[in-house]
């Protein structure tokens, strides 16, 4: 007599550990992306750079080279104020800051006046202020000579620059800065020529820095074209570097190959100028030359690209994920061999 039994055996394929890790990494990268996006929203996209005229005295230079210093308090007068208890600082919750509605709006980039050590150079023509100009640093160099820093001479408290020859009109403006003898240079002068043009396509006037001229040794001149320096006439123009050097995205280009400008290196650092519609003796909102691909934007683009690649790879793996195979249960007959003891027992029973 044979004994038989059947055993049901089932087979299934589990999801691989590699695919589970891919999905986990995708979720982790998605969380990091959302965190970075929330942090970018806290970075102000527009930088406030205007200088409040009441915060610092301004020095104006007339065409005859006569400088005047403005002050809010008159001399010889003194006022006595009653003793008051100092106000205690109001504690603020960590991470909170109050913003003025006017400053929270998106505006054109403006240069922060608190970062600049000197007041702007103001030029008055026909009893009207018509040109505002300032720079953190003004440096020139002729061929392989020593670099000449003209910042103190142009904007310092004891500036001796002469703006005689500066002109202003509705369509043209000229800023002429005469420095005299500076080291080996005789009769050094720098002239900026600007124009104001109406463009129908834009529906407004734009001013352009047409050219920058360097006069030296009385009879020599170097001319740079600067047509890439432009802004709406109701605004000022600001740029971190206006230079003839290639490392600063050359904005000052020699007018010709044979011009003496090829022998000169000129750099205005933290450059800001306004030659039209000057009001209240201070700069208007500045149109900045900053490029679109700033370091923060580049970092965001690279991060987004990496996340997109991870997302594409994860989707690719999910689409090609094999379904769990299901096998029908089937019975197999298992034969058990008969032992000799069992055979002996049967014989004895018989």
VOGURO-658672 format. One record per residue (C-alpha): residue in three letters; y, z, x. Coordinates in steps of 0.05 Angstrom, whole numbers, plus 32768, in hexadecimal, padded with zeros to 4 digits. Each point is the difference from the previous one (the first is absolute). Layout:
% residues N
resn  yy  zz  xx
ALA  Y  Z  X
...
//
This chain:
% residues 350
resn  yy  zz  xx
UNK  8000  8000  8000
UNK  8042  7FEC  801C
UNK  8040  8024  7FF8
UNK  8041  7FDB  7FFC
UNK  8047  8014  7FF9
UNK  8041  7FDD  7FFF
UNK  8040  8013  8024
UNK  8044  7FE6  7FEB
UNK  802C  7FEF  803A
UNK  804B  7FED  7FF9
UNK  802E  7FE2  8034
UNK  804D  7FFD  8003
UNK  8034  7FF1  8036
UNK  8038  8034  800B
UNK  8047  7FED  8012
UNK  8009  7FFC  804C
UNK  8027  8035  8024
UNK  802D  7FCB  8021
UNK  8019  7FE8  7FBD
UNK  800F  8047  7FEA
UNK  8028  800B  8040
UNK  8028  7FC1  7FF3
UNK  8013  8017  7FBA
UNK  8013  8044  801B
UNK  802C  7FE1  8036
UNK  8021  7FD3  7FCC
UNK  8012  803C  7FD5
UNK  801B  8025  803D
UNK  802C  7FC5  8015
UNK  801A  7FF9  7FBA
UNK  8014  8049  8000
UNK  8024  7FF7  8043
UNK  8024  7FC3  7FE6
UNK  8019  8025  7FC3
UNK  8018  8039  802D
UNK  8026  7FD0  802D
UNK  801F  7FDD  7FC4
UNK  801A  8042  7FE5
UNK  801D  8011  8045
UNK  8023  7FBC  8005
UNK  8022  800D  7FBE
UNK  8022  803D  801F
UNK  801F  7FD7  8038
UNK  8044  7FE6  7FEA
UNK  8000  7FB4  8002
UNK  804B  7FFD  8009
UNK  8024  8028  8036
UNK  8044  801C  7FF2
UNK  802C  7FED  803B
UNK  8049  8004  7FE8
UNK  8031  802F  8022
UNK  802C  802C  7FD7
UNK  8047  7FF7  801A
UNK  8012  8048  7FF0
UNK  7FC9  801C  802D
UNK  8020  7FE8  8041
UNK  8044  7FE9  8016
UNK  8009  7FB5  800B
UNK  8028  7FDF  8036
UNK  8026  7FC2  7FEE
UNK  8019  7FCD  8033
UNK  803A  7FD3  7FF0
UNK  800E  7FBC  801E
UNK  8031  801E  8031
UNK  7FCA  802E  801C
UNK  801D  803F  7FE0
UNK  7FCB  8031  7FE9
UNK  8009  8035  7FCA
UNK  7FD3  803B  7FEE
UNK  7FFC  8014  7FB6
UNK  7FF6  8049  7FED
UNK  7FF7  8020  7FBD
UNK  8025  8040  8011
UNK  804B  7FFF  8010
UNK  8019  8023  803F
UNK  802A  803E  7FFD
UNK  7FE4  8017  7FBE
UNK  7FCF  8037  7FF7
UNK  7FDE  801A  7FC1
UNK  7FDF  8042  7FF5
UNK  7FC3  8004  7FD5
UNK  7FE5  8041  7FE1
UNK  7FC2  801C  801E
UNK  7FC3  7FE8  7FDB
UNK  7FB8  8013  8006
UNK  7FD7  7FC9  801F
UNK  7FD3  7FDC  7FD1
UNK  7FB6  800B  800C
UNK  7FD3  7FC4  8008
UNK  7FDD  7FEF  7FC0
UNK  7FB5  7FFD  800D
UNK  7FDF  7FBF  7FF1
UNK  7FB8  7FF4  7FEF
UNK  7FDA  7FE0  8039
UNK  7FFF  7FB4  7FFB
UNK  8039  7FFC  7FCE
UNK  8045  7FE3  800E
UNK  8039  7FF0  7FD1
UNK  801F  7FBB  8005
UNK  8041  7FE8  7FE5
UNK  7FF8  7FCA  7FCB
UNK  802E  7FD2  8027
UNK  7FD9  8008  8041
UNK  7FBC  7FF9  7FDF
UNK  800E  7FB8  7FEC
UNK  7FE9  7FC8  802C
UNK  803A  7FE4  8028
UNK  800B  7FD5  803C
UNK  7FF0  8020  8043
UNK  803A  8026  801D
UNK  800B  801D  8046
UNK  8001  804C  8002
UNK  8043  8016  801B
UNK  7FE7  8044  8016
UNK  7FD5  7FDD  8035
UNK  803A  7FDB  8020
UNK  8028  8027  8034
UNK  8041  7FDB  7FF5
UNK  802C  7FEB  7FC7
UNK  8005  7FB6  7FEE
UNK  8035  7FD4  801F
UNK  8033  7FF0  7FC9
UNK  802E  7FC5  8006
UNK  803F  7FFC  7FD6
UNK  8022  7FBD  7FF3
UNK  8041  7FFA  7FD8
UNK  7FFC  8049  7FED
UNK  7FBB  7FF7  7FE3
UNK  7FBE  8016  801D
UNK  7FD5  7FC2  8004
UNK  7FC9  800B  8034
UNK  7FD0  8039  800B
UNK  7FD2  7FFD  803C
UNK  7FD3  8032  8024
UNK  7FC2  8002  802C
UNK  7FD8  8038  8020
UNK  8000  7FDA  8041
UNK  8023  7FC2  801A
UNK  7FE3  7FE7  8042
UNK  800A  7FBF  8027
UNK  7FE5  7FE5  8041
UNK  8013  7FC2  8028
UNK  7FC6  7FE0  8025
UNK  7FDF  8034  802C
UNK  803C  802E  8003
UNK  7FFF  8048  7FE9
UNK  7FFE  800D  7FB6
UNK  8045  8011  7FE5
UNK  8005  8032  7FC7
UNK  803F  7FF5  7FD5
UNK  7FF0  8033  7FCB
UNK  8032  8035  8017
UNK  8036  7FCC  800B
UNK  7FF7  7FE4  7FBA
UNK  7FF0  803C  7FD4
UNK  800B  803F  8029
UNK  8035  8033  7FEF
UNK  802A  7FE6  8039
UNK  7FF1  7FB7  7FF4
UNK  8030  7FD1  8023
UNK  7FEA  7FC0  7FDE
UNK  8038  7FD3  7FE9
UNK  7FF6  7FD7  7FC0
UNK  803F  7FD7  8008
UNK  7FEF  7FBA  7FE8
UNK  7FD4  8015  7FC6
UNK  800D  7FD9  7FC1
UNK  7FEC  8007  7FB7
UNK  8006  7FD0  7FC6
UNK  7FDB  7FF0  7FC0
UNK  7FCE  7FD1  8021
UNK  8003  8012  804A
UNK  8000  803F  802A
UNK  8003  800A  804B
UNK  7FF3  8041  8025
UNK  801B  7FFD  8047
UNK  7FF0  803A  802E
UNK  8022  7FFE  8044
UNK  7FE5  8031  8034
UNK  8028  7FEB  803D
UNK  7FE0  8005  8044
UNK  7FBA  801D  7FFE
UNK  7FDD  8007  8043
UNK  7FFB  7FB9  801E
UNK  8017  7FDE  7FC0
UNK  804A  7FF1  7FF9
UNK  8022  7FFA  7FBC
UNK  7FC0  800D  7FD9
UNK  8005  7FF3  7FB6
UNK  7FCE  7FF8  7FC7
UNK  8013  7FD9  7FC2
UNK  7FD9  7FFD  7FBE
UNK  8010  7FC8  7FD0
UNK  7FEB  8005  7FB7
UNK  8007  7FD5  7FC3
UNK  7FFC  800C  7FB5
UNK  7FE1  7FC9  7FD5
UNK  7FEF  7FFA  7FB7
UNK  7FBB  7FE7  7FEF
UNK  7FF4  7FE5  7FBA
UNK  7FB5  800B  8004
UNK  800B  804A  800D
UNK  803C  8006  7FD4
UNK  8027  802A  8032
UNK  8022  8000  8043
UNK  7FDA  800C  8040
UNK  801E  800F  8044
UNK  7FE2  7FE7  8041
UNK  8009  8014  8048
UNK  800A  7FB9  801A
UNK  8006  800E  804A
UNK  800A  8034  8036
UNK  802B  7FEF  803C
UNK  8004  8023  8043
UNK  803F  7FF3  8029
UNK  7FFE  8016  8049
UNK  8024  7FF3  8041
UNK  803B  7FE5  7FD7
UNK  7FE6  7FB8  7FFB
UNK  7FB6  8004  7FF3
UNK  7FDF  8005  7FBB
UNK  7FBA  8008  7FE5
UNK  7FF1  7FEE  7FB7
UNK  7FC6  8018  7FD5
UNK  7FEF  7FE6  7FBB
UNK  7FEF  8037  7FCF
UNK  7FF7  7FDB  7FBE
UNK  7FC3  802C  7FEF
UNK  802F  803B  7FF7
UNK  8017  7FFC  7FB8
UNK  8008  802B  7FC2
UNK  8022  7FFF  7FBC
UNK  804B  8007  8009
UNK  8001  803E  7FD4
UNK  7FD0  8022  8031
UNK  7FFF  800F  8049
UNK  7FCB  7FE7  8030
UNK  7FD3  802E  8028
UNK  7FCA  7FF2  8033
UNK  7FDC  802D  8032
UNK  8009  7FCC  8038
UNK  802E  7FC4  8003
UNK  7FEF  7FE5  8044
UNK  7FF6  7FC2  802B
UNK  7FBE  801D  801A
UNK  7FBF  7FE4  7FE4
UNK  7FDF  8044  7FF9
UNK  8033  8010  7FC9
UNK  7FF6  7FC1  7FD7
UNK  8038  7FD9  801E
UNK  803B  7FFD  7FD0
UNK  8033  7FEA  8035
UNK  7FEE  7FBB  8018
UNK  8026  7FDA  8037
UNK  802A  7FC9  7FE1
UNK  7FE4  7FCD  8031
UNK  7FD2  7FFA  803B
UNK  803A  7FF5  802F
UNK  8029  803A  7FE5
UNK  800B  803E  802C
UNK  7FE1  802A  7FC9
UNK  7FBC  7FF4  8020
UNK  8017  802D  8039
UNK  8012  8039  7FD2
UNK  7FD8  8036  7FDD
UNK  8023  8020  7FC5
UNK  7FE3  8037  7FD4
UNK  8020  8025  7FC5
UNK  7FD5  803C  7FEC
UNK  8005  801A  7FB9
UNK  8032  7FC9  7FF0
UNK  8029  8003  7FC0
UNK  803C  7FD6  7FEC
UNK  802A  7FF0  7FC3
UNK  8039  7FCE  8001
UNK  800F  7FF4  7FB7
UNK  800C  802C  7FC3
UNK  800A  8040  8028
UNK  8010  8039  7FD1
UNK  800D  804A  800B
UNK  7FFD  7FF8  804B
UNK  7FB4  8003  8000
UNK  7FC5  7FD2  8002
UNK  7FE3  7FE4  7FC0
UNK  7FB5  8000  7FF5
UNK  7FE1  7FD9  8039
UNK  7FD2  7FC5  7FFD
UNK  7FCC  800F  8035
UNK  7FDE  7FCE  802D
UNK  7FBE  8026  7FFE
UNK  7FC5  7FD2  7FF8
UNK  7FCF  8005  7FC7
UNK  7FC6  8012  802D
UNK  8015  8045  8015
UNK  7FCC  802E  8022
UNK  7FF4  8026  7FBF
UNK  7FF4  7FBF  7FD9
UNK  7FD2  7FE5  8036
UNK  7FD7  8040  7FFF
UNK  7FFA  7FFB  7FB5
UNK  7FEB  7FB7  8003
UNK  7FCB  800E  8035
UNK  7FE5  803B  7FD9
UNK  7FFD  7FD6  7FC0
UNK  7FDC  7FC8  8025
UNK  7FCB  8030  801A
UNK  7FF6  801E  7FBB
UNK  7FF9  7FBA  7FE2
UNK  7FCB  7FEE  8033
UNK  7FDA  8040  7FF1
UNK  8006  7FF3  7FB5
UNK  7FE8  7FB8  8007
UNK  7FC4  8016  802A
UNK  7FEE  8037  7FCE
UNK  8004  7FD0  7FC6
UNK  7FD5  7FCE  8026
UNK  7FCB  8036  800B
UNK  8003  8016  7FB7
UNK  7FF8  7FB9  7FE6
UNK  7FC4  7FF3  802C
UNK  7FE1  8043  7FF2
UNK  7FB8  7FF5  7FEA
UNK  7FEA  801D  7FBF
UNK  7FCA  8034  8000
UNK  7FBF  7FDD  7FF6
UNK  7FD3  801B  7FC9
UNK  7FB7  7FF3  8006
UNK  7FD2  8005  7FC3
UNK  7FCE  8037  8002
UNK  7FBB  7FE6  800F
UNK  7FBE  8023  8004
UNK  7FD0  7FFB  8039
UNK  7FB8  8014  7FFF
UNK  7FEE  8031  8035
UNK  7FB7  8006  8014
UNK  7FE7  8042  801B
UNK  7FC3  7FFA  802E
UNK  7FC5  8029  7FEB
UNK  7FEC  8037  802E
UNK  7FB9  800D  8017
UNK  8001  8046  7FE3
UNK  8010  7FE5  7FBB
UNK  7FC6  7FCF  8005
UNK  7FD0  8038  8015
UNK  8016  802A  7FC5
UNK  7FF2  7FC7  7FCF
UNK  7FBB  7FF5  801D
UNK  7FEF  804A  7FF9
UNK  8018  8000  7FB8
UNK  7FD2  7FC6  7FF2
//
